[in-house]
Amino acid sequence: MREKALNTYTGRNALASLILCGPAVLLYGGFIVLPAILGFAYSLTNWTGWTARPQYIGLENFRDLWSDARFSEAIRFTLLETVLIVLFFTFVSMMLAVILDKLRIWKGPIRGLFFYPYILSILVNALLFQYMANYREGAVNTLLRAVGLNAACQDWMGAAEWAPYFIFMLVAWSGLGFFTTLYLANLQTIPTELYEAARIDGAGPFSVFRRIQFPMLLPTLTTTSVLALITGINLFPQIVVTTQGGPGFRTFTIGYYIYYLGVLNNRQGYAAAVSFVTFAALVIIAGIQVALLRRRQVSL
């Protein structure tokens, strides 16, 4: 009798789990898993996006990637932006959070000012930076002319040597508040007894950060570094709004190159191959990154 009741209870739990989780699983499978499988299948074809029956060509798309100069340029630019973004959001956000955590007056409004750019749409932030970089009436050139540096004025978004750094500043401006908030949330969980003990021992601000705050922030550092890595590799809307990959192909990210191939040039099969290689590389890099940071966390 007890066994029958247990089976009935287990069956009801299974039915309840299916009712509650089933729709979410179906949506995830339909919009994430299935498109990923189809994307890999299309990477083995020469599908243009319009033909009804894609032609199977095997690994030809993947072999072409090795000699694709534009793909190499997109990788180089994406890695440059990713390194800058990861370093900035991982460490500069941490330092800013520590400083903001020490505020005693106007704490809420000042934190809100840093978070405000994040709630703006990417389009608004990108158009703002595009206007600032404008040659004739942009804020940067207006300031240079005001101090007599007319010779330094240029189209900052159109200059191959400066456009990458303006893209980075755009991403840094729009995402700084979010990553800083993650660190601030973690700082609130540090027991005040640790600060009091450090104050009694005569520890200075640097010692407090090194011995208390930094070790306690390592879990958040792991999270922010992975999120920043994904942000850098998936850099796309900022490029669409500002440079469209120019000048030339100097600001092509991998994401924009996929869009360029699949949407603008009707090479969906080749674009799918680029997407799959990028996804595989991202998983490997993120796995190594998390493993190294967790090892560092254990050692502390």
VOBA-1610 file (N, C-alpha, C; in pm, whole numbers, padded with zeros to 5 digits, always signed):
BEGIN
Met+00084-00121+00000Met+00000+00000+00000Met+00087+00126+00000Arg+00194+00121+00086Arg+00286+00234+00091Arg+00358+00253-00041Glu+00394+00142-00105Glu+00464+00150-00234Glu+00373+00209-00341Lys+00245+00174-00338Lys+00151+00229-00435Lys+00134+00379-00416Ala+00126+00421-00288Ala+00112+00564-00260Ala+00236+00641-00305Leu+00354+00577-00285Leu+00479+00642-00327Leu+00484+00657-00479Asn+00441+00555-00551Asn+00438+00562-00697Asn+00341+00669-00745Thr+00227+00681-00676Thr+00130+00784-00713Thr+00186+00923-00690Tyr+00256+00939-00574Tyr+00317+01068-00542Tyr+00425+01105-00645Thr+00508+01006-00682Thr+00614+01030-00781Thr+00554+01066-00916Gly+00446+00997-00954Gly+00381+01027-01082Gly+00322+01167-01085Arg+00264+01210-00972Arg+00210+01345-00966Arg+00320+01450-00975Asn+00434+01422-00911Asn+00547+01516-00920Asn+00600+01527-01062Ala+00608+01411-01129Ala+00656+01411-01266Ala+00560+01488-01357Leu+00429+01470-01335Leu+00330+01541-01415Leu+00337+01690-01390Ala+00352+01730-01261Ala+00361+01872-01228Ala+00487+01934-01289Ser+00599+01861-01285Ser+00723+01911-01345Ser+00708+01927-01495Leu+00639+01832-01557Leu+00619+01840-01701Leu+00532+01960-01737Ile+00429+01985-01658Ile+00340+02099-01686Ile+00413+02232-01667Leu+00495+02239-01562Leu+00562+02364-01531Leu+00682+02390-01622Cys+00759+02286-01649Cys+00884+02303-01726Cys+00868+02274-01875Gly+00763+02202-01910Gly+00747+02161-02049Gly+00745+02277-02148Pro+00663+02380-02125Pro+00662+02493-02220Pro+00798+02560-02235Ala+00869+02578-02122Ala+01000+02642-02130Ala+01098+02555-02209Val+01094+02424-02186Val+01183+02333-02260Val+01151+02335-02408Leu+01022+02336-02442Leu+00984+02341-02583Leu+01029+02471-02649Leu+01012+02583-02579Leu+01055+02711-02635Leu+01206+02715-02653Tyr+01280+02666-02553Tyr+01426+02665-02562Tyr+01472+02574-02676Gly+01408+02458-02686Gly+01445+02366-02794Gly+01411+02422-02931Gly+01295+02489-02940Gly+01252+02541-03070Gly+01328+02663-03116Phe+01368+02748-03022Phe+01432+02874-03061Phe+01584+02876-03040Ile+01639+02780-02968Ile+01783+02778-02942Ile+01848+02651-02998Val+01802+02534-02951Val+01867+02408-02988Val+01846+02376-03135Leu+01722+02381-03181Leu+01693+02347-03320Leu+01763+02440-03419Pro+01758+02574-03401Pro+01834+02661-03493Pro+01983+02633-03491Ala+02039+02596-03375Ala+02182+02565-03370Ala+02213+02441-03453Ile+02128+02339-03442Ile+02149+02217-03521Ile+02134+02247-03670Leu+02031+02323-03706Leu+02011+02359-03846Leu+02126+02445-03898Gly+02179+02534-03812Gly+02291+02616-03853Gly+02412+02533-03889Phe+02441+02431-03808Phe+02555+02344-03841Phe+02527+02267-03970Ala+02403+02223-03989Ala+02369+02152-04112Ala+02386+02242-04234Tyr+02343+02368-04223Tyr+02358+02462-04335Tyr+02505+02496-04362Ser+02590+02485-04259Ser+02732+02515-04280Ser+02799+02413-04371Leu+02734+02302-04393Leu+02787+02198-04482Leu+02730+02210-04622Thr+02663+02322-04651Thr+02599+02343-04782Thr+02642+02478-04839Asn+02601+02502-04961Asn+02625+02633-05025Asn+02495+02714-05031Trp+02412+02698-04931Trp+02280+02763-04928Trp+02295+02914-04934Thr+02214+02978-05017Thr+02218+03123-05032Thr+02115+03193-04946Gly+02022+03116-04890Gly+01912+03176-04815Gly+01785+03184-04896Trp+01795+03162-05028Trp+01679+03172-05116Trp+01649+03041-05186Thr+01750+02960-05210Thr+01728+02834-05280Thr+01649+02738-05193Ala+01560+02663-05254Ala+01475+02572-05179Ala+01553+02451-05129Arg+01648+02402-05209Arg+01724+02283-05172Arg+01873+02316-05169Pro+01929+02333-05051Pro+02073+02359-05042Pro+02154+02241-05094Gln+02265+02270-05157Gln+02352+02166-05211Gln+02460+02132-05108Tyr+02472+02004-05077Tyr+02571+01959-04979Tyr+02711+01969-05040Ile+02803+02037-04968Ile+02941+02051-05016Ile+03042+02006-04912Gly+02996+01944-04806Gly+03087+01890-04705Gly+03157+02000-04624Leu+03287+01984-04606Leu+03366+02077-04525Leu+03431+02188-04607Glu+03381+02211-04727Glu+03443+02312-04814Glu+03438+02451-04752Asn+03327+02484-04688Asn+03317+02616-04625Asn+03423+02634-04517Phe+03445+02530-04438Phe+03544+02537-04331Phe+03686+02546-04387Arg+03711+02479-04499Arg+03844+02489-04562Arg+03867+02629-04617Asp+03762+02691-04670Asp+03777+02826-04725Asp+03809+02930-04618Leu+03771+02901-04493Leu+03797+02997-04386Leu+03947+03018-04364Trp+04027+02915-04389Trp+04171+02926-04364Trp+04238+03029-04454Ser+04184+03048-04574Ser+04245+03142-04669Ser+04162+03270-04686Asp+04065+03291-04598Asp+03977+03408-04608Asp+04043+03526-04536Ala+04093+03623-04613Ala+04163+03738-04554Ala+04067+03824-04471Arg+03944+03840-04516Arg+03848+03921-04441Arg+03812+03855-04308Phe+03804+03725-04308Phe+03778+03654-04183Phe+03894+03672-04086Ser+04016+03667-04137Ser+04134+03690-04052Ser+04135+03831-03995Glu+04098+03929-04079Glu+04092+04067-04033Glu+03982+04084-03928Ala+03869+04015-03948Ala+03760+04022-03850Ala+03803+03960-03717Ile+03879+03851-03722Ile+03929+03788-03599Ile+04024+03883-03527Arg+04115+03946-03603Arg+04213+04036-03541Arg+04142+04152-03471Phe+04047+04214-03540Phe+03977+04328-03481Phe+03892+04285-03362Thr+03824+04170-03374Thr+03741+04122-03264Thr+03825+04091-03141Leu+03942+04030-03161Leu+04029+03999-03047Leu+04080+04126-02980Leu+04114+04227-03061Leu+04158+04355-03005Leu+04049+04415-02917Glu+03928+04423-02970Glu+03817+04480-02894Glu+03786+04396-02770Thr+03793+04265-02785Thr+03759+04175-02674Thr+03859+04191-02559Val+03987+04198-02592Val+04089+04216-02487Val+04066+04347-02413Leu+04043+04455-02487Leu+04018+04585-02423Leu+03892+04581-02337Ile+03787+04519-02388Ile+03660+04514-02315Ile+03672+04430-02189Val+03737+04314-02199Val+03751+04226-02082Val+03834+04295-01974Leu+03947+04355-02011Leu+04031+04422-01912Leu+03956+04539-01848Phe+03884+04616-01928Phe+03813+04733-01875Phe+03700+04692-01781Phe+03613+04603-01828Phe+03497+04567-01747Phe+03535+04481-01627Thr+03647+04409-01634Thr+03687+04324-01522Thr+03753+04403-01411Phe+03842+04496-01448Phe+03923+04563-01346Phe+03881+04709-01322Val+03855+04785-01428Val+03814+04924-01408Val+03679+04929-01337Ser+03587+04841-01375Ser+03457+04837-01307Ser+03473+04802-01160Met+03568+04712-01131Met+03593+04676-00992Met+03644+04796-00912Met+03740+04868-00968Met+03793+04985-00899Met+03685+05091-00878Leu+03603+05113-00980Leu+03496+05212-00967Leu+03395+05169-00860Ala+03365+05040-00854Ala+03270+04991-00753Ala+03324+05012-00613Val+03454+04987-00595Val+03515+05007-00463Val+03507+05154-00423Ile+03532+05243-00519Ile+03525+05387-00490Ile+03382+05429-00457Leu+03287+05384-00538Leu+03147+05421-00514Leu+03095+05363-00384Asp+03148+05249-00343Asp+03103+05187-00219Asp+03145+05269-00097Lys+03246+05353-00110Lys+03294+05435+00001Lys+03218+05567+00014Leu+03130+05596-00082Leu+03056+05722-00075Leu+02966+05727+00047Arg+02957+05843+00107Arg+02871+05860+00223Arg+02753+05953+00194Ile+02769+06044+00096Ile+02660+06135+00060Ile+02631+06121-00089Trp+02506+06145-00125Trp+02462+06136-00264Trp+02498+06002-00327Lys+02496+05898-00246Lys+02537+05766-00296Lys+02445+05717-00408Gly+02315+05725-00388Gly+02221+05677-00489Gly+02227+05753-00620Pro+02218+05888-00617Pro+02223+05963-00743Pro+02353+05944-00821Ile+02466+05939-00750Ile+02594+05923-00820Ile+02603+05786-00885Arg+02559+05683-00815Arg+02557+05549-00876Arg+02461+05546-00995Gly+02349+05615-00980Gly+02254+05620-01091Gly+02311+05684-01215Leu+02396+05786-01198Leu+02458+05851-01314Leu+02545+05755-01392Phe+02617+05668-01322Phe+02701+05571-01390Phe+02618+05461-01458Phe+02503+05429-01399Phe+02418+05323-01455Phe+02331+05372-01569Tyr+02309+05505-01576Tyr+02216+05561-01674Tyr+02248+05523-01818Pro+02375+05529-01864Pro+02401+05492-02004Pro+02360+05350-02038Tyr+02360+05261-01939Tyr+02325+05121-01967Tyr+02177+05105-02002Ile+02091+05189-01943Ile+01948+05175-01970Ile+01909+05240-02103Leu+02000+05320-02160Leu+01974+05373-02293Leu+01992+05263-02397Ser+01922+05272-02507Ser+01936+05171-02611Ser+02073+05184-02678Ile+02117+05074-02737Ile+02245+05074-02809Ile+02241+05176-02921Leu+02125+05192-02984Leu+02111+05287-03094Leu+02139+05429-03046Val+02083+05467-02930Val+02103+05602-02879Val+02250+05625-02845Asn+02311+05530-02775Asn+02453+05545-02740Asn+02542+05552-02863Ala+02513+05467-02962Ala+02595+05465-03084Ala+02581+05595-03162Leu+02458+05647-03173Leu+02437+05773-03244Leu+02504+05889-03171Leu+02506+05882-03037Leu+02572+05985-02959Leu+02722+05988-02989Phe+02786+05871-02992Phe+02929+05867-03020Phe+02958+05900-03166Gln+02868+05860-03256Gln+02887+05896-03396Gln+02881+06047-03414Tyr+02792+06112-03340Tyr+02784+06259-03346Tyr+02910+06322-03286Met+02959+06269-03177Met+03079+06322-03114Met+03200+06312-03207Ala+03204+06206-03289Ala+03319+06184-03377Ala+03306+06255-03511Asn+03195+06325-03534Asn+03173+06392-03661Asn+03280+06498-03687Tyr+03323+06509-03812Tyr+03434+06599-03843Tyr+03394+06746-03827Arg+03279+06784-03879Arg+03242+06926-03882Arg+03190+06979-03749Glu+03099+06906-03686Glu+03032+06960-03568Glu+03038+06866-03448Gly+03125+06765-03454Gly+03138+06674-03342Gly+03204+06740-03221Ala+03174+06688-03102Ala+03224+06746-02978Ala+03376+06738-02969Val+03434+06630-03020Val+03579+06613-03011Val+03651+06720-03094Asn+03611+06736-03219Asn+03676+06835-03303Asn+03644+06978-03259Thr+03524+07000-03207Thr+03490+07133-03155Thr+03582+07171-03039Leu+03610+07075-02952Leu+03701+07100-02840Leu+03843+07126-02889Leu+03887+07048-02989Leu+04021+07068-03043Leu+04035+07205-03108Arg+03933+07246-03180Arg+03939+07379-03243Arg+03939+07489-03137Ala+03868+07466-03027Ala+03860+07568-02923Ala+03995+07592-02857Val+04081+07489-02855Val+04213+07505-02792Val+04323+07526-02897Gly+04282+07550-03023Gly+04378+07582-03127Gly+04446+07465-03193Leu+04392+07343-03178Leu+04451+07225-03240Leu+04372+07184-03364Asn+04357+07279-03456Asn+04280+07250-03577Asn+04342+07139-03660Ala+04474+07129-03659Ala+04541+07028-03740Ala+04511+06886-03693Ala+04470+06871-03567Ala+04440+06738-03513Ala+04298+06692-03544Cys+04215+06781-03598Cys+04076+06746-03627Cys+04070+06645-03741Gln+03981+06548-03729Gln+03961+06447-03833Gln+03829+06375-03810Asp+03792+06292-03904Asp+03673+06210-03890Asp+03713+06087-03809Trp+03686+06089-03679Trp+03740+05989-03590Trp+03684+05851-03618Met+03559+05840-03657Met+03502+05711-03691Met+03548+05662-03828Gly+03595+05753-03910Gly+03640+05715-04044Gly+03789+05693-04054Ala+03862+05715-03945Ala+04007+05696-03945Ala+04039+05555-03899Ala+04114+05483-03981Ala+04142+05342-03951Ala+04215+05324-03819Glu+04300+05419-03783Glu+04378+05403-03660Glu+04300+05442-03535Trp+04192+05521-03548Trp+04116+05567-03432Trp+03980+05500-03417Ala+03922+05452-03524Ala+03789+05392-03518Ala+03779+05277-03417Pro+03877+05186-03409Pro+03866+05078-03310Pro+03853+05129-03167Tyr+03923+05237-03135Tyr+03921+05287-02998Tyr+03791+05363-02968Phe+03731+05425-03071Phe+03601+05488-03051Phe+03494+05381-03030Ile+03505+05269-03101Ile+03413+05158-03079Ile+03426+05106-02936Phe+03550+05091-02890Phe+03573+05043-02753Phe+03515+05141-02651Met+03538+05272-02671Met+03484+05371-02577Met+03332+05368-02575Leu+03270+05343-02689Leu+03125+05331-02695Leu+03077+05214-02610Val+03141+05098-02625Val+03102+04981-02546Val+03128+05005-02397Ala+03244+05066-02366Ala+03278+05093-02227Ala+03178+05189-02163Trp+03140+05293-02236Trp+03043+05391-02186Trp+02909+05327-02156Ser+02862+05242-02247Ser+02727+05187-02234Ser+02720+05072-02134Gly+02830+05002-02108Gly+02824+04884-02021Gly+02886+04901-01884Leu+02954+05014-01861Leu+03025+05034-01734Leu+02932+05023-01614Gly+02815+05084-01622Gly+02723+05084-01509Gly+02677+04945-01472Phe+02650+04861-01570Phe+02603+04725-01543Phe+02708+04644-01468Phe+02832+04644-01519Phe+02937+04564-01456Phe+02975+04621-01320Thr+02972+04752-01305Thr+02999+04812-01175Thr+02893+04772-01073Thr+02767+04764-01116Thr+02660+04724-01027Thr+02678+04581-00977Leu+02730+04493-01063Leu+02757+04355-01019Leu+02858+04353-00906Tyr+02964+04431-00920Tyr+03064+04437-00813Tyr+03007+04502-00688Leu+02928+04609-00705Leu+02868+04675-00589Leu+02777+04580-00511Ala+02703+04499-00582Ala+02615+04404-00515Ala+02696+04305-00432Asn+02811+04262-00485Asn+02895+04170-00410Asn+02959+04238-00290Leu+02997+04364-00306Leu+03058+04437-00194Leu+02962+04449-00076Gln+02832+04455-00103Gln+02734+04467+00006Gln+02727+04339+00089Thr+02776+04227+00037Thr+02769+04100+00110Thr+02889+04078+00201Ile+02990+04164+00195Ile+03108+04149+00280Ile+03071+04190+00423Pro+03093+04104+00521Pro+03057+04138+00660Pro+03131+04262+00708Thr+03062+04348+00778Thr+03124+04471+00830Thr+03227+04439+00938Glu+03215+04320+01001Glu+03312+04282+01104Glu+03453+04274+01048Leu+03465+04234+00920Leu+03598+04226+00859Leu+03660+04365+00846Tyr+03579+04464+00806Tyr+03630+04600+00795Tyr+03669+04654+00934Glu+03587+04623+01035Glu+03617+04672+01169Glu+03746+04611+01223Ala+03765+04481+01196Ala+03889+04416+01241Ala+04010+04474+01169Ala+03995+04502+01041Ala+04106+04561+00966Ala+04138+04701+01017Arg+04034+04777+01053Arg+04056+04912+01105Arg+04128+04908+01239Ile+04093+04811+01322Ile+04160+04797+01452Ile+04307+04761+01433Asp+04335+04678+01333Asp+04474+04637+01305Asp+04554+04744+01233Gly+04489+04855+01200Gly+04559+04965+01135Gly+04581+04945+00985Ala+04499+04862+00920Ala+04514+04837+00777Ala+04468+04958+00698Gly+04544+04991+00591Gly+04508+05101+00504Gly+04411+05057+00394Pro+04367+05151+00310Pro+04272+05116+00203Pro+04325+05008+00108Phe+04454+05017+00074Phe+04508+04917-00019Phe+04510+04779+00045Ser+04547+04772+00173Ser+04549+04642+00242Ser+04409+04585+00255Val+04312+04673+00283Val+04173+04626+00291Val+04127+04569+00158Phe+04162+04638+00050Phe+04123+04588-00082Phe+04192+04456-00112Arg+04321+04448-00085Arg+04399+04329-00120Arg+04363+04208-00035Arg+04340+04231+00094Arg+04318+04118+00185Arg+04171+04082+00204Ile+04081+04178+00183Ile+03939+04152+00211Ile+03855+04160+00084Gln+03857+04275+00019Gln+03763+04298-00090Gln+03795+04213-00213Phe+03921+04214-00256Phe+03954+04141-00378Phe+03924+03991-00367Pro+03965+03922-00258Pro+03928+03779-00249Pro+03778+03755-00250Met+03702+03846-00186Met+03557+03829-00182Met+03491+03861-00315Leu+03560+03939-00399Leu+03505+03977-00530Leu+03541+03879-00640Leu+03622+03779-00610Leu+03664+03686-00715Leu+03549+03612-00784Pro+03444+03566-00711Pro+03332+03504-00784Pro+03268+03598-00885Thr+03252+03726-00847Thr+03196+03823-00940Thr+03293+03852-01053Leu+03423+03853-01023Leu+03523+03874-01128Leu+03513+03765-01234Thr+03491+03641-01190Thr+03473+03531-01286Thr+03353+03556-01375Thr+03242+03598-01314Thr+03120+03623-01391Thr+03138+03740-01488Thr+03193+03850-01440Thr+03207+03968-01526Thr+03305+03943-01640Ser+03412+03869-01614Ser+03509+03843-01721Ser+03447+03759-01832Val+03364+03661-01795Val+03299+03579-01898Val+03196+03662-01973Leu+03117+03742-01903Leu+03019+03829-01969Leu+03088+03929-02061Ala+03201+03984-02016Ala+03275+04078-02100Ala+03332+04008-02222Leu+03377+03885-02205Leu+03427+03808-02319Leu+03318+03787-02423Ile+03201+03750-02378Ile+03088+03730-02470Ile+03050+03862-02537Thr+03053+03972-02460Thr+03021+04104-02516Thr+03117+04139-02628Gly+03247+04116-02607Gly+03346+04151-02707Gly+03335+04067-02833Ile+03319+03937-02817Ile+03314+03849-02934Ile+03185+03870-03012Asn+03076+03902-02942Asn+02947+03922-03009Asn+02923+04067-03049Leu+03026+04148-03054Leu+03012+04290-03090Leu+02952+04302-03229Phe+02833+04362-03237Phe+02765+04372-03367Phe+02682+04498-03383Pro+02583+04526-03296Pro+02495+04642-03323Pro+02570+04774-03324Gln+02675+04786-03241Gln+02753+04909-03241Gln+02819+04933-03377Ile+02862+04827-03442Ile+02926+04839-03573Ile+02823+04876-03679Val+02704+04817-03671Val+02599+04844-03769Val+02560+04991-03767Val+02548+05048-03648Val+02501+05185-03637Val+02610+05286-03671Thr+02736+05256-03638Thr+02842+05356-03651Thr+02923+05342-03780Thr+03005+05239-03794Thr+03102+05232-03904Thr+03060+05142-04019Gln+02964+05053-03998Gln+02926+04953-04099Gln+03048+04875-04150Gly+03142+04850-04061Gly+03261+04774-04096Gly+03375+04856-04151Gly+03352+04984-04181Gly+03455+05068-04240Gly+03547+05131-04137Pro+03647+05204-04184Pro+03682+05227-04326Pro+03736+05100-04391Gly+03690+05076-04513Gly+03725+04951-04579Gly+03660+04836-04505Phe+03744+04744-04455Phe+03696+04633-04373Phe+03768+04632-04239Arg+03815+04749-04195Arg+03901+04755-04078Arg+03827+04733-03947Thr+03696+04759-03944Thr+03620+04740-03820Thr+03517+04628-03835Phe+03550+04530-03917Phe+03465+04411-03927Phe+03488+04324-03803Thr+03383+04305-03722Thr+03389+04203-03618Thr+03337+04072-03676Ile+03355+03965-03602Ile+03306+03836-03651Ile+03155+03840-03668Gly+03086+03902-03571Gly+02941+03912-03581Gly+02896+03990-03702Tyr+02963+04102-03729Tyr+02926+04181-03846Tyr+02963+04108-03975Tyr+03072+04031-03975Tyr+03111+03957-04093Tyr+03007+03850-04126Ile+02952+03787-04021Ile+02845+03689-04044Ile+02724+03757-04107Tyr+02689+03874-04057Tyr+02578+03951-04115Tyr+02611+03992-04259Tyr+02733+04034-04282Tyr+02777+04076-04415Tyr+02765+03960-04514Leu+02803+03842-04472Leu+02798+03726-04561Leu+02654+03679-04583Gly+02582+03660-04474Gly+02450+03597-04484Gly+02341+03688-04535Val+02339+03815-04489Val+02230+03906-04524Val+02263+03990-04646Leu+02384+04045-04651Leu+02419+04137-04759Leu+02470+04067-04884Asn+02522+03945-04868Asn+02579+03874-04984Asn+02515+03738-05011Asn+02409+03705-04939Asn+02334+03581-04963Asn+02423+03456-04962Arg+02515+03449-04866Arg+02600+03330-04849Arg+02572+03271-04711Gln+02450+03220-04696Gln+02406+03170-04566Gln+02486+03048-04521Gly+02521+02961-04612Gly+02598+02843-04576Gly+02735+02879-04521Tyr+02803+02969-04590Tyr+02935+03012-04545Tyr+02925+03090-04414Ala+02822+03174-04400Ala+02800+03249-04277Ala+02774+03153-04160Ala+02701+03044-04186Ala+02676+02945-04081Ala+02805+02878-04037Ala+02897+02855-04132Ala+03027+02796-04096Ala+03107+02890-04006Val+03106+03019-04038Val+03174+03117-03954Val+03111+03120-03815Ser+02978+03112-03809Ser+02908+03114-03680Ser+02946+02993-03595Phe+02953+02876-03659Phe+02984+02755-03583Phe+03126+02759-03530Val+03221+02804-03610Val+03360+02814-03565Val+03371+02915-03451Thr+03301+03027-03462Thr+03303+03127-03357Thr+03243+03074-03228Phe+03133+03002-03239Phe+03070+02944-03120Phe+03163+02844-03051Ala+03227+02757-03130Ala+03318+02659-03073Ala+03436+02728-03003Ala+03491+02832-03067Ala+03604+02904-03008Ala+03562+02973-02879Leu+03441+03030-02877Leu+03392+03100-02758Leu+03375+03003-02642Val+03322+02884-02668Val+03304+02785-02562Val+03439+02743-02505Ile+03537+02721-02591Ile+03670+02678-02545Ile+03736+02789-02462Ile+03733+02911-02515Ile+03798+03023-02444Ile+03730+03049-02310Ala+03597+03049-02308Ala+03525+03072-02183Ala+03553+02961-02082Gly+03562+02837-02129Gly+03593+02725-02039Gly+03730+02739-01976Ile+03830+02775-02058Ile+03966+02795-02005Ile+03968+02912-01907Gln+03897+03019-01942Gln+03894+03138-01856Gln+03834+03106-01720Val+03721+03036-01719Val+03656+03001-01592Val+03744+02907-01511Ala+03809+02810-01576Ala+03895+02716-01504Ala+04012+02788-01437Leu+04075+02881-01509Leu+04188+02955-01452Leu+04145+03042-01336Leu+04032+03110-01350Leu+03984+03197-01243Leu+03940+03118-01120Arg+03881+03002-01142Arg+03841+02920-01027Arg+03964+02863-00955Arg+04068+02829-01031Arg+04191+02783-00969Arg+04251+02895-00884Arg+04249+03016-00937Arg+04299+03131-00863Arg+04214+03155-00738Gln+04085+03134-00751Gln+03994+03155-00638Gln+04020+03053-00527Val+04046+02929-00566Val+04074+02822-00466Val+04207+02849-00396Ser+04306+02895-00474Ser+04439+02919-00416Ser+04437+03030-00311Leu+04343+03127-00327Leu+04331+03233-00228Leu+04254+03186-00104
//
